[in-house]
Amino acid sequence: MNAMYYVASTMPLSDSTTVTSTTTLFVPQWSGLESAPKDVVCFVGSAKALEPDIKSTNGGGGTDCTAGNGCGVHVHAGFDCSDTTTQGGHWYNSEKLAVDPWKLIGYEQTDSDGYGQFASCVRTGFDLTSGLDPLEGHAFIVHANDGSRISCGLISKAPADFAPVTYEADTVPIPGTNLSNDVTGTVAVMANVHKTVTDGVCYMGYAMGLEPNVESFLLGTGSQTCDVTNGCGAHIHSGTGCKNSDVQGGHYYDNTEIAVDPWKLESYYTTDSSGEGALIGCVLTGDEATDYKQRPFVVHKTDGSRLLCGLLKKSKKTNKNSKKTKQSKKSKKSKKTE
C-alpha cells in the first residue's frame, strides 16, 4: 500500500469574508489488489472564520448546510482561483459517476469562533494512480453555509519528509465467527495527517475471505447490499481486546464533541469474486478519542455482524511520502456507541 500526499491552503475569495483553511490530501494506492479503487482522494483539514455554531444536517446533528454546496469543501476542476470560471465545478468524472460524489462532503459543525474541521474520502471516477500527480494544481474550495464560494487555494505536493503517525494491525477472525485461515486482512491507521486536526484519522487496508462480489449501497448504483447497521463496516473500536464484543467495545469517538457517530457509513464498497476488498476512509473522532494505540480495528460482514479484529500497534516503519508499507497477501466519538 502506498499514499501520495498533497497540501492546500486557501485564502478569502472576497473582501466580505476572512475564511482561510489548510488541508492535507492523499491518494491511496494498493499493490496487487485488483479490487482496489484507483480513483480515491482522501483529506483532513480545518477552516477559520466560518459562520459560528453551525450544525449540519449531514452529520452535524442540526439543520444547517441544506443549500446546494452548503458547508462544502471540494476539489474543483479548475486550476486558478480568480473566478468561478477558472475554478471550475466539482472535480469528478461524470461519464463514470452518475451522482456528484462531492455533493454532501464538507464540514459538519463549527464552534462559537467559526472554526470547523473536515475529513473524508471521495471516489472521483478518475484513475489517480498513474503517477502523473493528477491532483496537483487543482483548486480546493471552501463554501459557506449558504453554498457560496468563500475561500480558495491550489493543491501542491506535500513536503518530501511528510510522515503521519502510523499504527498497523493484522486482522483475524473473531473467536466463534469464522476460523478459516483464508479470512484475514491488514490495516494501517494514519493519525496526525493534518498537524492541527489531531482527531482526524484515516485508515487504509484490505480484507480477504469476505462475501464475494459485494457492491455496497453507498456506491449509489441501486444495490441494497450493506444497507444495515454496521453493514460492511470498517471501524476503530473503543475497547482493548478482540476476544468478544464486550472487550472490543463500540465505535471509538467522543460523543460529547461529535454529534453523530462518524463511523456510521465507514465501510468497504466492493469485493471481488474471491471476497477480497479494499478498506479506506477518514473520520474525525473528537478531542477525547485520539489514543488509537491498542484499539481494536473491526471489519464487519454485509449483515453488520463482526468478523475480523486486530489490535493497532505503532508502526516500526517510517511512513515516508509514497513509501510502500505492506502489500496484499494475494500478490507476494459515545466512545462505546455501536
C-alpha positions in Angstrom: 0.0 0.0 0.0 1.2 3.5 -0.9 0.0 7.0 -0.5 0.9 10.2 -2.3 0.4 13.3 -0.1 -0.6 16.8 -1.1 -1.4 20.1 0.7 -3.7 23.0 0.1 -4.0 26.4 1.8 -7.0 28.6 0.9 -7.4 32.4 1.1 -10.6 34.6 1.1 -12.3 35.0 -2.3 -13.7 38.4 -1.5 -13.4 41.4 0.9 -16.6 40.2 2.6 -15.0 37.1 4.1 -11.9 36.3 6.1 -12.1 32.5 5.8 -8.8 30.6 5.5 -8.1 26.9 5.6 -5.4 24.3 5.4 -5.8 20.7 4.2 -3.7 17.6 3.8 -4.8 15.3 1.0 -3.6 11.9 -0.2 -4.2 9.4 -3.0 -4.1 5.8 -1.7 -2.7 3.1 -3.8 -2.6 -0.7 -3.4 -0.2 -3.2 -4.9 -1.5 -6.4 -6.2 -5.1 -5.8 -5.1 -7.2 -6.0 -8.2 -10.4 -5.0 -6.5 -8.9 -1.8 -5.0 -10.3 1.6 -6.2 -7.9 3.8 -8.3 -10.0 6.9 -8.1 -10.0 7.8 -4.4 -8.8 11.1 -2.8 -8.8 11.5 1.0 -8.3 14.6 3.0 -8.2 16.1 6.5 -8.3 19.8 7.2 -9.7 22.8 9.0 -11.0 26.3 8.3 -11.2 29.5 10.4 -13.7 32.4 10.4 -16.6 30.3 9.2 -20.2 31.1 10.3 -20.2 30.1 14.0 -22.2 27.4 15.7 -23.1 25.5 12.6 -24.6 22.1 12.9 -25.0 20.4 9.6 -27.9 18.3 8.6 -25.3 16.0 7.0 -23.7 14.6 10.2 -23.6 17.6 12.5 -26.8 16.8 14.3 -28.6 20.0 13.2 -30.5 21.7 10.4 -27.8 23.8 8.7 -26.0 23.4 5.4 -29.1 22.5 3.4 -28.3 24.8 0.4 -26.6 23.4 -2.6 -22.9 23.1 -1.7 -23.8 24.3 1.8 -20.7 24.0 4.1 -18.9 22.2 1.3 -15.2 21.5 1.0 -14.3 20.3 -2.5 -11.6 19.7 -5.1 -12.6 21.6 -8.2 -11.8 21.0 -11.8 -10.1 24.4 -12.4 -6.5 25.4 -11.9 -7.0 29.1 -10.8 -8.9 30.9 -8.1 -9.6 34.1 -10.0 -13.3 33.5 -10.5 -15.9 30.7 -10.8 -15.0 30.0 -14.4 -11.3 29.4 -13.7 -12.2 27.5 -10.5 -14.5 25.2 -12.4 -17.0 22.8 -11.0 -16.6 19.8 -8.7 -13.8 17.5 -9.9 -15.2 14.1 -10.9 -15.7 12.0 -14.0 -19.4 12.4 -14.9 -19.0 9.7 -17.5 -18.2 7.1 -14.8 -20.2 8.5 -11.9 -23.9 9.3 -12.2 -24.1 11.2 -8.9 -21.8 14.1 -7.9 -19.6 12.5 -5.2 -18.8 15.9 -3.6 -22.5 16.8 -3.0 -22.5 16.1 0.7 -18.8 16.5 1.5 -17.9 19.3 3.9 -17.5 20.5 7.5 -20.3 19.2 9.8 -20.1 21.7 12.6 -18.3 24.9 13.8 -17.6 26.3 17.2 -18.5 29.7 18.6 -15.5 31.2 16.8 -16.3 29.7 13.4 -13.7 27.0 13.5 -14.6 23.9 11.6 -12.8 20.6 10.7 -13.4 18.1 8.0 -12.2 14.6 7.0 -13.4 12.4 4.2 -12.6 10.1 1.2 -14.2 10.6 -2.2 -14.2 8.5 -5.3 -13.7 10.8 -8.3 -14.1 8.4 -11.2 -10.6 9.3 -12.5 -7.6 7.0 -12.4 -5.4 8.7 -9.8 -2.7 6.0 -9.7 -0.9 6.8 -12.9 1.9 8.7 -11.2 1.3 11.9 -13.1 0.2 13.9 -10.0 -3.4 14.4 -11.2 -4.3 16.4 -8.0 -1.5 19.0 -8.3 -2.7 22.5 -9.2 -6.4 21.9 -8.8 -8.5 24.4 -6.9 -9.6 23.5 -3.4 -12.7 25.4 -2.3 -14.5 26.1 0.9 -18.2 27.0 0.8 -20.3 29.0 3.2 -23.5 27.7 4.9 -25.5 29.2 2.0 -23.3 27.4 -0.5 -21.4 30.4 -1.8 -17.6 30.0 -2.5 -15.7 31.9 0.2 -12.1 30.6 0.2 -9.8 29.0 -2.5 -6.3 27.7 -2.9 -4.3 25.5 -5.2 -3.2 21.9 -4.3 0.5 21.2 -4.3 2.7 18.3 -3.3 3.4 17.8 0.4 7.0 18.2 1.6 9.1 15.1 0.8 9.6 14.3 4.5 5.9 14.4 5.4 5.0 11.4 7.5 1.8 10.8 9.6 1.9 8.7 12.7 1.0 5.2 11.6 -0.5 2.3 13.5 -0.9 -1.2 12.0 -3.0 -4.3 12.7 -3.3 -7.7 11.2 -7.0 -8.6 11.4 -8.0 -12.2 12.1 -11.4 -13.9 12.6 -13.1 -13.1 15.9 -13.5 -16.3 18.0 -16.8 -18.0 17.3 -17.2 -16.5 13.9 -15.2 -18.0 11.0 -11.9 -19.6 11.8 -10.8 -20.2 8.2 -7.2 -19.2 7.6 -8.4 -17.6 4.3 -10.3 -14.9 6.3 -7.8 -12.3 7.2 -6.6 -8.8 6.5 -4.4 -5.9 7.4 -4.9 -2.2 8.0 -2.8 0.9 8.5 -4.2 3.8 10.6 -2.8 7.3 10.0 -3.0 9.8 12.7 -1.8 13.4 12.7 -2.4 13.5 8.9 -3.0 17.2 9.5 -0.8 18.9 12.1 -3.6 20.8 13.9 -6.5 18.4 13.4 -5.3 16.0 16.0 -8.6 14.0 15.9 -8.5 13.5 12.2 -7.7 9.8 11.5 -7.5 7.9 8.2 -7.2 4.2 7.5 -6.1 2.1 4.6 -6.0 -1.7 4.2 -7.6 -4.8 2.8 -9.5 -7.9 3.9 -9.6 -11.4 2.4 -12.3 -14.1 2.6 -15.2 -11.7 2.7 -18.5 -12.3 1.0 -17.7 -12.3 -2.8 -19.0 -9.8 -5.4 -20.2 -7.2 -2.9 -21.5 -3.9 -4.2 -22.4 -1.5 -1.4 -25.4 0.7 -1.4 -23.0 3.6 -0.8 -22.0 3.4 -4.5 -25.4 4.7 -5.5 -25.8 2.0 -8.2 -29.1 0.7 -6.8 -27.7 -2.2 -4.8 -29.1 -2.5 -1.3 -26.2 -4.7 0.0 -24.6 -3.5 3.3 -27.6 -1.2 4.0 -28.0 -2.3 7.6 -26.4 -1.1 10.8 -22.6 -1.7 10.5 -23.1 -3.5 7.2 -19.6 -3.9 5.5 -18.3 -1.7 8.3 -14.6 -1.0 8.9 -14.1 0.8 12.3 -11.8 1.6 15.1 -13.5 0.4 18.3 -13.2 1.7 21.9 -12.1 -1.4 23.7 -8.8 -3.1 24.5 -9.1 -6.6 23.0 -10.6 -8.8 20.2 -12.0 -11.8 22.1 -15.6 -10.7 22.0 -17.8 -7.6 21.6 -17.5 -6.7 25.3 -13.8 -6.2 25.1 -13.9 -4.8 21.6 -16.3 -2.0 22.7 -18.3 0.2 20.4 -17.2 2.7 17.8 -14.3 4.9 19.1 -15.3 8.6 19.1 -16.0 11.4 21.6 -19.8 11.8 21.6 -19.6 15.0 23.8 -17.9 16.7 20.8 -19.1 14.7 17.8 -22.9 14.8 17.4 -23.3 11.9 15.0 -21.3 8.6 15.0 -18.6 9.3 12.4 -18.1 5.6 11.8 -21.7 5.0 10.8 -21.0 4.9 7.0 -17.4 3.8 7.1 -17.2 0.5 5.1 -15.7 -1.3 2.2 -17.6 -0.6 -1.0 -16.8 -3.7 -3.1 -15.3 -7.1 -3.0 -14.1 -9.2 -5.9 -15.1 -12.8 -6.9 -12.7 -14.2 -4.3 -14.0 -12.0 -1.5 -11.1 -9.6 -1.3 -11.8 -5.9 -0.7 -10.0 -2.6 -0.1 -10.5 -0.6 3.1 -10.2 3.2 3.0 -11.6 6.2 4.9 -11.1 9.3 7.0 -13.1 10.5 10.1 -13.0 13.0 13.0 -13.1 11.2 16.3 -13.1 14.2 18.8 -10.5 15.5 21.1 -11.1 12.9 23.9 -10.8 10.0 21.4 -7.3 10.3 19.9 -5.5 7.4 21.6 -5.5 4.8 18.8 -2.8 2.6 20.1 -4.1 -0.9 21.1 -7.6 -0.1 20.0 -9.4 -2.9 18.1 -9.9 -2.4 14.4 -13.0 -4.4 13.4 -14.3 -5.4 10.0 -18.0 -6.4 9.7 -19.9 -8.7 7.4 -22.6 -7.5 5.0 -25.2 -8.2 7.6 -23.4 -6.0 10.2 -22.0 -8.8 12.4 -18.4 -8.6 13.4 -16.0 -10.8 11.5 -12.3 -9.6 11.8 -10.4 -7.9 14.5 -6.8 -6.8 15.2 -5.2 -4.5 17.8 -3.5 -1.4 16.5 0.2 -1.1 17.2 2.5 1.8 16.3 4.4 1.0 13.1 8.1 0.4 13.3 8.5 1.8 9.8 9.0 5.4 8.8 6.0 6.2 6.7 7.7 8.4 4.2 5.8 10.1 1.4 4.9 7.5 -1.2 6.8 4.8 0.7 5.4 1.3 0.4 4.2 -0.3 3.6 2.6 -3.7 3.1 1.3 -5.5 0.0 -1.8 -7.6 -0.3 -1.0 -11.3 0.6 -2.5 -12.2 -2.8 0.5 -10.6 -4.5 3.5 -11.7 -2.7 -16.9 9.7 19.3 -20.0 7.9 22.8 -16.7 6.0 22.8 -18.9 3.0 23.4 -21.7 3.7 20.9 -22.2 1.0 18.2 
